[in-house]
């Protein structure tokens, strides 16, 4: 063992102090006991290591540890769980005798040789301090993702390829239910209507079943199901939107995410029983991060399903081509809607050139509105603001944003002539 101050070797002494073996440094002559040399407060390396539930503070006075990377390596700090809060280092000069010792201890007796030049050597001492904080949210998210992985493994869904009916001119059936705000919690006496996880789940399933009934009357060869667009009401355990605006939510954020994911899985499975289903994940201003996590979960869940495809690419605007039809999707919170018709040909010029009928579907406003943006005298883009199924919360009610018809819509597109039908379902 070495002295925690000058690093010279400690020599065991015969005396016992307070039932602990004692040691003496041969250079600085300091005395230590076994109790001094163990534990996290002072160890034999001259370091102080203090760990609390969500913080670690390390101070090292040594010749060897000269940087934060040295500390991280020395104390085996997992940077996936800990973030560096502060770091400082300064140096000072220390002295030690230029001598070599060769001590031997046998049955408590000390014997050996000392070579001493009589000179003092200057030693640079590094005084390094590192403070870390626990990555609480990242750790919880990692555990949540691992829980999802474990659940997927235990479920191990086995999807076989479905032999769908063949249609000469099969149609595209888009089902849009934006602004579900899953997790929102409202009190009828405060905002006019109760709303919670169970109510939302039952309502969404009912509306989806109604919209899917229309597929029996038409040759549907593909289903398009955008998900996101404020699918969740909040983006974190603090119950705020992505930008930090507080929301009225069910406080069990883990349960909200799981139930929302299970609901999305069930909806996509229902759709895929009718026709191959493509799902676009559209970020919202309430759930920009959580909708991406949802999309990643759905990609993992359906990665072996030949009947369902998930597009979880991070772009805020996404496009979908079907025959002569080009559809654009965005939440409608960030852009000026009047510019969407100009963005489409710039962002997907090849798809634009192949299309004849073009539409942009937006959300965010919780009410329905259609208007036509003329690009030039030959081509145009229909921009639709789609309605929402969610009920008003206290803030919405107090602001007077009430009276909109709660609904979801679906659209039937012929690959040659474009929009063929439009359907609406209410809770």
C-alpha positions in Angstrom: 0.0 0.0 0.0 1.1 3.6 -0.7 0.7 6.8 1.3 -2.3 8.7 0.0 -0.3 12.0 0.2 3.3 11.4 -1.0 2.7 7.9 -2.6 5.6 6.3 -0.8 5.2 2.8 0.5 3.6 2.3 3.8 5.3 0.1 6.4 3.3 -2.0 8.9 3.9 -1.0 12.5 3.8 -3.4 15.4 1.3 -1.3 17.4 -2.4 -1.8 17.3 -4.6 1.4 17.6 -8.3 1.0 18.4 -8.2 -2.6 17.2 -6.8 -1.6 13.8 -3.4 -2.3 12.3 -1.3 0.8 12.0 1.1 1.9 9.2 3.7 4.6 8.8 4.9 6.4 5.6 8.7 6.2 5.4 8.9 9.6 3.7 6.4 11.9 5.2 6.3 9.9 8.5 2.5 10.2 8.7 0.6 7.4 10.5 -2.5 5.6 9.2 -4.7 2.8 10.4 -6.7 0.3 8.3 -9.8 2.4 9.0 -8.1 5.4 7.4 -7.2 3.6 4.3 -10.5 2.0 3.3 -14.0 3.4 2.3 -15.0 6.0 -0.2 -14.0 9.1 1.8 -10.3 8.6 1.6 -8.7 5.7 -0.2 -5.1 4.7 -0.9 -5.0 6.7 -4.1 -5.5 10.0 -2.4 -9.0 10.5 -3.8 -12.4 11.6 -2.5 -15.4 9.8 -4.0 -18.8 10.9 -2.9 -21.9 9.5 -4.5 -25.5 10.4 -3.8 -28.7 9.3 -5.5 -28.4 11.6 -8.4 -24.9 13.0 -8.2 -21.2 12.0 -7.9 -18.4 14.3 -6.8 -14.8 13.1 -7.2 -11.6 14.9 -6.1 -8.2 13.5 -6.9 -4.8 14.7 -5.7 -2.3 12.6 -7.6 0.6 12.4 -10.0 -1.2 10.0 -12.3 -4.8 11.3 -12.8 -4.5 14.4 -14.9 -7.8 14.8 -16.8 -11.6 14.1 -16.6 -11.0 11.1 -18.9 -8.5 9.7 -16.4 -11.1 10.0 -13.6 -13.9 8.4 -15.7 -11.6 5.5 -16.5 -10.2 5.1 -13.0 -13.7 5.1 -11.3 -15.5 3.2 -14.2 -18.1 6.0 -14.7 -20.9 5.0 -17.1 -21.5 8.1 -19.3 -24.8 6.6 -20.5 -26.1 7.2 -17.0 -24.1 10.2 -15.8 -23.5 13.6 -17.3 -20.5 15.9 -16.5 -21.8 18.9 -14.7 -18.4 20.6 -13.8 -14.7 19.9 -14.1 -11.6 21.7 -12.9 -7.9 20.9 -12.7 -4.9 22.8 -11.3 -1.3 21.8 -10.5 1.1 22.3 -7.7 4.7 21.3 -6.9 5.4 18.7 -4.3 8.6 17.2 -3.1 9.8 13.8 -2.3 13.2 12.3 -1.3 15.3 10.7 -4.1 15.5 7.3 -2.5 14.5 3.8 -3.1 13.3 1.4 -0.4 13.2 -2.3 -0.3 11.2 -3.3 2.8 10.3 -6.8 3.8 7.8 -7.7 6.5 8.0 -11.1 8.1 5.9 -12.1 11.2 5.4 -8.4 12.0 9.1 -7.6 11.8 10.3 -5.0 9.3 13.6 -5.5 7.5 15.1 -4.1 4.3 17.4 -1.6 2.5 17.2 2.1 1.7 19.1 3.9 -1.1 19.0 7.7 -0.4 20.8 10.2 -2.6 20.1 13.0 -0.1 18.4 15.1 -2.8 14.7 16.3 -3.1 12.8 15.6 -6.3 10.2 18.1 -7.6 6.9 16.3 -8.4 4.0 17.9 -10.3 0.7 17.1 -8.4 -2.6 17.3 -10.3 -5.6 18.3 -8.3 -8.7 17.3 -10.3 -12.3 17.8 -9.4 -15.2 16.3 -11.3 -18.9 16.6 -10.6 -21.5 14.5 -12.4 -25.3 14.4 -12.4 -27.5 11.4 -13.2 -29.2 11.3 -16.6 -32.6 10.6 -15.0 -34.8 11.0 -18.1 -32.4 9.2 -20.4 -32.2 6.3 -17.9 -36.0 6.1 -17.6 -36.3 6.2 -21.4 -33.7 3.5 -21.8 -35.6 1.3 -19.3 -38.9 2.0 -21.1 -37.4 1.0 -24.4 -35.9 -2.1 -22.9 -39.3 -2.9 -21.5 -40.8 -2.6 -25.0 -38.1 -4.8 -26.4 -38.8 -7.4 -23.7 -42.5 -7.3 -24.3 -42.0 -7.7 -28.1 -39.8 -10.7 -27.5 -42.3 -12.3 -25.2 -45.1 -11.6 -27.6 -43.0 -12.7 -30.7 -45.8 -11.9 -33.2 -45.7 -14.1 -36.3 -47.3 -12.4 -39.2 -47.8 -14.3 -42.4 -48.3 -12.6 -45.8 -51.9 -12.1 -46.6 -53.3 -12.9 -50.0 -55.4 -9.8 -50.7 -58.0 -9.6 -53.5 -56.6 -8.4 -56.8 -58.2 -5.3 -58.4 -57.6 -4.0 -61.8 -57.9 -0.4 -60.6 -57.5 -0.8 -56.9 -58.0 2.4 -54.8 -56.1 4.1 -52.0 -58.0 4.5 -48.8 -56.5 7.1 -46.4 -57.7 7.2 -42.8 -56.7 10.3 -40.9 -57.3 10.8 -37.2 -55.0 13.7 -36.2 -54.8 15.5 -32.9 -56.0 12.5 -30.8 -54.1 14.0 -27.8 -54.0 10.6 -26.1 -53.3 11.1 -22.4 -55.3 14.3 -22.1 -57.4 14.5 -18.9 -60.4 16.7 -18.7 -63.3 17.2 -16.2 -66.7 17.7 -17.6 -67.7 20.3 -14.9 -64.7 22.3 -15.9 -64.6 22.0 -19.7 -67.9 20.6 -20.6 -66.9 16.9 -21.2 -64.9 14.2 -19.5 -61.9 12.8 -21.3 -59.3 10.2 -20.3 -57.3 7.3 -21.5 -60.2 4.8 -21.5 -62.6 7.2 -23.2 -60.1 8.1 -25.8 -59.3 4.4 -26.6 -63.0 3.5 -26.9 -63.7 6.5 -29.1 -60.8 5.9 -31.5 -61.6 2.2 -31.9 -65.3 3.1 -32.6 -64.4 5.7 -35.2 -61.9 3.4 -36.9 -64.3 0.6 -37.1 -66.9 2.9 -38.7 -64.4 4.2 -41.3 -63.2 0.7 -42.2 -66.8 -0.4 -43.0 -66.7 1.8 -46.1 -63.9 -0.3 -47.6 -66.4 -3.1 -48.2 -68.1 -1.1 -50.9 -64.9 -0.2 -52.9 -61.9 -2.0 -54.4 -59.4 -0.9 -51.9 -55.9 -2.1 -52.7 -53.9 0.0 -50.3 -54.6 1.7 -46.9 -52.6 4.8 -45.9 -52.7 5.6 -42.1 -50.8 8.7 -40.9 -50.1 8.5 -37.2 -48.7 11.3 -35.0 -49.9 14.9 -35.4 -50.2 15.3 -31.7 -51.2 11.6 -31.2 -50.0 12.1 -27.6 -51.0 15.2 -25.6 -47.6 15.6 -23.8 -44.0 14.9 -24.6 -42.4 14.1 -21.3 -43.0 13.1 -17.7 -43.4 16.7 -16.7 -46.6 16.8 -18.7 -45.6 19.5 -21.1 -45.6 19.9 -24.9 -42.3 19.8 -26.7 -41.9 23.5 -26.2 -42.7 23.2 -22.5 -46.3 24.3 -22.3 -48.0 22.6 -19.3 -50.9 20.3 -20.2 -53.7 18.5 -18.3 -52.7 14.9 -18.5 -53.0 11.5 -16.9 -49.9 11.6 -14.6 -48.9 8.0 -15.4 -46.8 8.9 -18.4 -45.4 5.3 -18.8 -48.9 3.9 -18.9 -50.0 6.6 -21.4 -47.2 5.7 -23.8 -47.8 2.0 -23.5 -51.5 2.2 -24.0 -51.0 4.6 -27.0 -48.6 2.2 -28.6 -50.8 -0.8 -28.0 -53.7 1.2 -29.6 -51.6 2.1 -32.6 -50.6 -1.6 -33.1 -54.2 -2.7 -32.9 -55.3 -0.1 -35.4 -52.6 -1.0 -37.9 -53.4 -4.7 -37.5 -57.1 -4.0 -38.2 -56.3 -2.0 -41.4 -53.8 -4.7 -42.6 -56.6 -7.3 -42.5 -58.3 -5.4 -45.3 -55.3 -4.3 -47.5 -51.6 -3.7 -47.3 -51.1 -0.7 -44.9 -48.6 2.1 -45.0 -48.1 4.2 -41.9 -46.5 7.7 -42.0 -45.3 9.1 -38.6 -46.0 12.8 -38.6 -44.5 14.9 -35.8 -46.7 17.3 -33.8 -45.9 20.3 -31.7 -47.3 18.5 -28.6 -45.4 15.2 -29.1 -42.5 15.8 -31.5 -40.2 13.5 -29.5 -42.7 10.9 -28.3 -44.2 10.4 -31.7 -40.7 9.5 -33.0 -40.4 7.0 -30.1 -43.8 5.6 -31.0 -42.7 5.3 -34.7 -39.5 3.5 -33.6 -41.6 1.1 -31.5 -44.0 0.4 -34.4 -41.0 -0.2 -36.8 -39.7 -2.7 -34.3 -43.0 -4.3 -33.8 -43.9 -4.7 -37.5 -40.4 -5.3 -38.9 -41.3 -8.9 -39.7 -44.8 -8.1 -41.0 -45.0 -8.1 -44.8 -48.4 -6.4 -44.7 -47.5 -3.2 -42.7 -44.8 -0.6 -43.5 -43.8 2.2 -41.2 -42.1 5.4 -42.3 -40.5 7.0 -39.2 -38.0 9.2 -41.1 -37.4 12.4 -39.1 -38.6 14.9 -41.9 -41.4 17.1 -40.8 -43.2 17.0 -44.1 -43.8 13.7 -45.9 -45.1 12.7 -49.2 -47.0 9.7 -50.6 -47.5 8.9 -54.3 -50.3 6.7 -55.6 -50.9 6.6 -59.4 -51.6 10.1 -60.5 -52.2 11.2 -56.9 -49.6 13.0 -54.8 -50.3 13.6 -51.1 -48.4 15.7 -48.7 -48.6 15.5 -44.9 -47.5 18.0 -42.2 -48.9 19.0 -38.8 -49.4 22.6 -40.0 -48.1 24.2 -36.8 -44.7 25.5 -38.2 -45.5 26.4 -41.8 -47.5 29.1 -43.3 -50.2 27.0 -45.0 -50.3 29.2 -48.0 -46.7 28.2 -48.8 -47.3 24.5 -48.9 -48.3 24.5 -52.6 -44.9 25.9 -53.4 -43.0 23.6 -51.2 -44.4 20.4 -52.8 -42.7 20.8 -56.2 -39.5 22.0 -54.6 -39.2 19.1 -52.2 -40.4 16.2 -54.4 -40.0 17.4 -58.0 -40.0 13.9 -59.5 -43.2 12.9 -57.8 -44.7 16.2 -58.7 -44.0 15.7 -62.3 -45.6 12.2 -62.3 -48.8 13.4 -60.6 -52.0 15.2 -61.7 -54.0 15.4 -58.5 -52.2 16.9 -55.5 -53.3 17.6 -51.9 -51.7 18.6 -48.6 -53.3 17.3 -45.4 -52.7 19.3 -42.2 -53.9 19.2 -38.6 -53.3 21.3 -35.5 -56.3 23.6 -35.7 -58.8 21.0 -34.5 -61.4 22.1 -37.1 -62.0 21.3 -40.7 -61.3 23.7 -43.6 -60.6 23.1 -47.3 -59.2 25.7 -49.6 -57.4 25.7 -52.9 -54.0 27.2 -53.5 -53.3 27.8 -57.2 -49.7 27.1 -58.2 -50.2 28.3 -61.7 -53.0 28.3 -64.2 -52.5 24.6 -65.0 -51.7 23.0 -61.7 -52.9 23.4 -58.1 -52.7 21.9 -54.6 -55.7 21.4 -52.4 -54.7 22.1 -48.7 -57.0 20.5 -46.2 -57.1 21.2 -42.4 -58.5 18.0 -40.8 -60.7 17.9 -37.8 -59.9 16.4 -34.4 -61.5 13.8 -32.2 -60.3 15.1 -28.9 -62.4 17.1 -26.4 -61.6 20.6 -25.1 -59.5 20.9 -22.0 -59.9 23.7 -19.5 -57.5 26.1 -21.3 -59.2 25.5 -24.7 -62.6 26.0 -23.1 -61.5 29.2 -21.3 -60.1 30.6 -24.5 -63.5 30.0 -26.3 -62.1 27.5 -28.7 -65.2 25.4 -28.7 -68.0 24.4 -31.1 -65.9 22.6 -33.6 -67.3 19.3 -34.8 -65.3 16.5 -33.3 -64.6 14.0 -36.1 -62.2 11.9 -38.2 -62.1 11.6 -41.9 -61.1 9.2 -44.6 -60.4 9.7 -48.3 -60.8 7.3 -51.3 -58.5 7.9 -54.2 -58.7 6.5 -57.7 -55.2 6.1 -59.2 -56.3 7.7 -62.4 -58.8 10.4 -61.5 -57.9 11.3 -57.9 -60.4 11.8 -55.1 -63.4 9.5 -55.5 -65.0 9.8 -52.1 -64.7 11.3 -48.6 -66.2 10.0 -45.4 -66.6 11.3 -41.9 -67.1 9.5 -38.5 -67.9 11.2 -35.2 -67.4 9.9 -31.7 
